[in-house]
C-alpha cells in the first residue's frame, strides 16, 4: 500500500476478506442520500461478497514488455 508520496514505500499484503469485513463495520454509519442509495447498496453487496470469499481478486496485469507505463497524475 502506498500513500502516493514515497515512491520507495514497500507494498503491504492485505487480506481482502478482512479489509472488506472491516469496511462493512463502518459503511452503515456513512451518511448517504436517497440518490446515493443504489451505489450504497452496490458497495455493500460487493464488500459482503469479498468478505465471504465469493469474489476472487486477481493481481493487476503485468506490464507488456516494451510498453511505457502511463505516468501517474502527480508525475505529469
N, CA and C atoms as a LAMMPS dump frame, in Angstrom:
ITEM: TIMESTEP
0
ITEM: NUMBER OF ATOMS
228
ITEM: BOX BOUNDS ff ff ff
-5.0000000000000000e+02 5.0000000000000000e+02
-5.0000000000000000e+02 5.0000000000000000e+02
-5.0000000000000000e+02 5.0000000000000000e+02
ITEM: ATOMS id mol type element x y z
1 1 1 N 0.858 -1.161 0
2 1 2 C 0 0 0
3 1 3 C 0.907 1.226 0
4 2 1 N 0.577 2.186 -0.808
5 2 2 C 1.404 3.375 -0.893
6 2 3 C 0.559 4.61 -0.647
7 3 1 N 1.175 5.611 -0.052
8 3 2 C 0.445 6.841 0.229
9 3 3 C 0.563 7.857 -0.909
10 4 1 N 1.282 7.519 -1.961
11 4 2 C 1.398 8.409 -3.106
12 4 3 C 2.522 9.413 -2.995
13 5 1 N 3.171 9.512 -1.851
14 5 2 C 4.217 10.491 -1.672
15 5 3 C 5.605 9.852 -1.661
16 6 1 N 5.715 8.655 -1.181
17 6 2 C 7.002 7.978 -1.069
18 6 3 C 7.09 6.906 -2.146
19 7 1 N 7.871 7.177 -3.192
20 7 2 C 7.95 6.24 -4.314
21 7 3 C 8.672 4.956 -3.939
22 8 1 N 9.433 4.952 -2.854
23 8 2 C 10.168 3.768 -2.437
24 8 3 C 9.452 3.014 -1.315
25 9 1 N 8.2 3.36 -1.058
26 9 2 C 7.456 2.689 0.017
27 9 3 C 7.242 1.226 -0.332
28 10 1 N 7.295 0.385 0.677
29 10 2 C 7.078 -1.033 0.471
30 10 3 C 5.593 -1.319 0.338
31 11 1 N 5.269 -2.335 -0.448
32 11 2 C 3.885 -2.756 -0.565
33 11 3 C 3.542 -3.642 0.619
34 12 1 N 2.305 -3.572 1.055
35 12 2 C 1.83 -4.338 2.188
36 12 3 C 0.754 -5.299 1.69
37 13 1 N 0.841 -6.538 2.092
38 13 2 C -0.186 -7.511 1.731
39 13 3 C -1.355 -7.39 2.711
40 14 1 N -2.549 -7.313 2.141
41 14 2 C -3.751 -7.194 2.955
42 14 3 C -4.72 -8.28 2.529
43 15 1 N -5.284 -8.965 3.486
44 15 2 C -6.297 -9.963 3.198
45 15 3 C -7.572 -9.22 2.806
46 16 1 N -8.052 -9.377 1.555
47 16 2 C -9.228 -8.62 1.116
48 16 3 C -10.485 -8.955 1.904
49 17 1 N -10.592 -10.189 2.399
50 17 2 C -11.768 -10.552 3.188
51 17 3 C -11.787 -9.805 4.52
52 18 1 N -10.637 -9.668 5.131
53 18 2 C -10.545 -8.933 6.396
54 18 3 C -10.815 -7.444 6.149
55 19 1 N -10.242 -6.907 5.075
56 19 2 C -10.442 -5.493 4.754
57 19 3 C -11.916 -5.195 4.464
58 20 1 N -12.581 -6.079 3.712
59 20 2 C -13.995 -5.879 3.403
60 20 3 C -14.851 -5.962 4.665
61 21 1 N -14.551 -6.918 5.523
62 21 2 C -15.294 -7.037 6.778
63 21 3 C -15.128 -5.792 7.635
64 22 1 N -13.93 -5.262 7.658
65 22 2 C -13.644 -4.051 8.419
66 22 3 C -14.433 -2.872 7.856
67 23 1 N -14.444 -2.737 6.526
68 23 2 C -15.168 -1.632 5.888
69 23 3 C -16.669 -1.731 6.139
70 24 1 N -17.202 -2.941 6.139
71 24 2 C -18.636 -3.128 6.368
72 24 3 C -19.068 -2.635 7.748
73 25 1 N -18.16 -2.67 8.722
74 25 2 C -18.494 -2.202 10.065
75 25 3 C -18.879 -0.731 10.066
76 26 1 N -18.264 0.035 9.168
77 26 2 C -18.435 1.485 9.182
78 26 3 C -19.362 1.998 8.082
79 27 1 N -19.666 1.161 7.109
80 27 2 C -20.458 1.603 5.967
81 27 3 C -21.838 2.1 6.389
82 28 1 N -22.461 1.437 7.348
83 28 2 C -23.785 1.863 7.813
84 28 3 C -23.756 3.251 8.431
85 29 1 N -22.632 3.628 8.99
86 29 2 C -22.535 4.912 9.666
87 29 3 C -22.298 6.076 8.705
88 30 1 N -21.998 5.766 7.444
89 30 2 C -21.707 6.812 6.469
90 30 3 C -23.028 7.419 5.998
91 31 1 N -23.194 8.727 6.165
92 31 2 C -24.437 9.342 5.714
93 31 3 C -24.541 9.294 4.188
94 32 1 N -25.721 9.003 3.7
95 32 2 C -25.941 8.995 2.261
96 32 3 C -27.363 9.467 1.979
97 33 1 N -27.546 9.968 0.777
98 33 2 C -28.856 10.487 0.381
99 33 3 C -29.634 9.402 -0.355
100 34 1 N -30.888 9.66 -0.613
101 34 2 C -31.683 8.707 -1.394
102 34 3 C -31.072 8.496 -2.769
103 35 1 N -30.522 9.544 -3.347
104 35 2 C -29.912 9.441 -4.677
105 35 3 C -28.691 8.533 -4.653
106 36 1 N -28.03 8.438 -3.528
107 36 2 C -26.839 7.596 -3.406
108 36 3 C -27.171 6.178 -2.975
109 37 1 N -28.437 5.886 -2.712
110 37 2 C -28.816 4.59 -2.144
111 37 3 C -28.424 3.419 -3.045
112 38 1 N -28.589 3.554 -4.351
113 38 2 C -28.242 2.453 -5.25
114 38 3 C -26.742 2.158 -5.18
115 39 1 N -25.906 3.187 -5.191
116 39 2 C -24.463 2.986 -5.092
117 39 3 C -24.098 2.405 -3.726
118 40 1 N -24.779 2.84 -2.685
119 40 2 C -24.553 2.319 -1.335
120 40 3 C -24.858 0.821 -1.302
121 41 1 N -25.978 0.438 -1.902
122 41 2 C -26.366 -0.974 -1.94
123 41 3 C -25.362 -1.812 -2.725
124 42 1 N -24.867 -1.272 -3.835
125 42 2 C -23.866 -1.985 -4.644
126 42 3 C -22.577 -2.154 -3.845
127 43 1 N -22.13 -1.079 -3.189
128 43 2 C -20.904 -1.146 -2.392
129 43 3 C -21.051 -2.172 -1.27
130 44 1 N -22.199 -2.181 -0.619
131 44 2 C -22.44 -3.139 0.465
132 44 3 C -22.409 -4.569 -0.065
133 45 1 N -23.081 -4.802 -1.191
134 45 2 C -23.114 -6.147 -1.778
135 45 3 C -21.719 -6.614 -2.183
136 46 1 N -20.952 -5.705 -2.778
137 46 2 C -19.6 -6.063 -3.209
138 46 3 C -18.718 -6.394 -2.004
139 47 1 N -18.774 -5.578 -0.971
140 47 2 C -17.975 -5.841 0.228
141 47 3 C -18.396 -7.142 0.902
142 48 1 N -19.689 -7.43 0.938
143 48 2 C -20.158 -8.683 1.533
144 48 3 C -19.668 -9.88 0.721
145 49 1 N -19.679 -9.766 -0.601
146 49 2 C -19.196 -10.861 -1.453
147 49 3 C -17.705 -11.088 -1.243
148 50 1 N -16.944 -10.02 -1.118
149 50 2 C -15.5 -10.154 -0.876
150 50 3 C -15.27 -10.775 0.504
151 51 1 N -15.995 -10.289 1.505
152 51 2 C -15.811 -10.768 2.872
153 51 3 C -16.141 -12.247 3.015
154 52 1 N -17.091 -12.744 2.224
155 52 2 C -17.489 -14.147 2.336
156 52 3 C -16.747 -15.051 1.352
157 53 1 N -15.786 -14.485 0.612
158 53 2 C -14.978 -15.291 -0.299
159 53 3 C -15.656 -15.631 -1.61
160 54 1 N -16.713 -14.934 -1.969
161 54 2 C -17.415 -15.194 -3.218
162 54 3 C -16.764 -14.501 -4.407
163 55 1 N -15.833 -13.613 -4.149
164 55 2 C -15.142 -12.866 -5.204
165 55 3 C -13.674 -13.25 -5.179
166 56 1 N -13.12 -13.518 -6.342
167 56 2 C -11.691 -13.806 -6.445
168 56 3 C -11.011 -12.544 -6.965
169 57 1 N -10.149 -11.982 -6.151
170 57 2 C -9.432 -10.78 -6.549
171 57 3 C -8.15 -11.18 -7.266
172 58 1 N -8.034 -10.76 -8.499
173 58 2 C -6.866 -11.095 -9.305
174 58 3 C -5.808 -10.011 -9.148
175 59 1 N -4.545 -10.392 -9.286
176 59 2 C -3.486 -9.377 -9.233
177 59 3 C -3.568 -8.491 -10.475
178 60 1 N -3.029 -7.291 -10.4
179 60 2 C -3.058 -6.413 -11.582
180 60 3 C -2.257 -7.051 -12.713
181 61 1 N -2.638 -6.781 -13.956
182 61 2 C -1.915 -7.38 -15.072
183 61 3 C -0.471 -6.873 -15.137
184 62 1 N 0.402 -7.75 -15.568
185 62 2 C 1.814 -7.38 -15.703
186 62 3 C 1.962 -6.46 -16.912
187 63 1 N 2.866 -5.479 -16.84
188 63 2 C 3.067 -4.599 -17.994
189 63 3 C 3.634 -5.381 -19.179
190 64 1 N 3.236 -4.978 -20.365
191 64 2 C 3.721 -5.618 -21.586
192 64 3 C 5.131 -5.109 -21.857
193 65 1 N 6.037 -6.027 -22.2
194 65 2 C 7.431 -5.648 -22.468
195 65 3 C 7.481 -4.629 -23.603
196 66 1 N 8.249 -3.589 -23.414
197 66 2 C 8.411 -2.561 -24.432
198 66 3 C 7.358 -1.477 -24.357
199 67 1 N 6.368 -1.662 -23.529
200 67 2 C 5.313 -0.665 -23.39
201 67 3 C 5.682 0.277 -22.252
202 68 1 N 5.575 1.561 -22.501
203 68 2 C 5.902 2.555 -21.497
204 68 3 C 4.668 2.758 -20.622
205 69 1 N 4.798 2.58 -19.305
206 69 2 C 3.638 2.78 -18.434
207 69 3 C 3.182 4.236 -18.451
208 70 1 N 1.877 4.434 -18.372
209 70 2 C 1.333 5.786 -18.356
210 70 3 C 1.702 6.438 -17.031
211 71 1 N 2.176 7.696 -17.077
212 71 2 C 2.569 8.364 -15.825
213 71 3 C 1.365 8.589 -14.922
214 72 1 N 1.616 8.557 -13.614
215 72 2 C 0.568 8.834 -12.644
216 72 3 C 0.223 10.317 -12.717
217 73 1 N -0.978 10.694 -12.322
218 73 2 C -1.384 12.109 -12.419
219 73 3 C -0.423 13.078 -11.748
220 74 1 N 0.182 12.696 -10.629
221 74 2 C 1.087 13.612 -9.929
222 74 3 C 2.491 13.653 -10.549
223 75 1 N 2.745 12.805 -11.544
224 75 2 C 4.062 12.772 -12.183
225 75 3 C 4.085 13.5 -13.522
226 76 1 N 2.95 14.042 -13.939
227 76 2 C 2.866 14.727 -15.251
228 76 3 C 3.405 16.112 -15.195
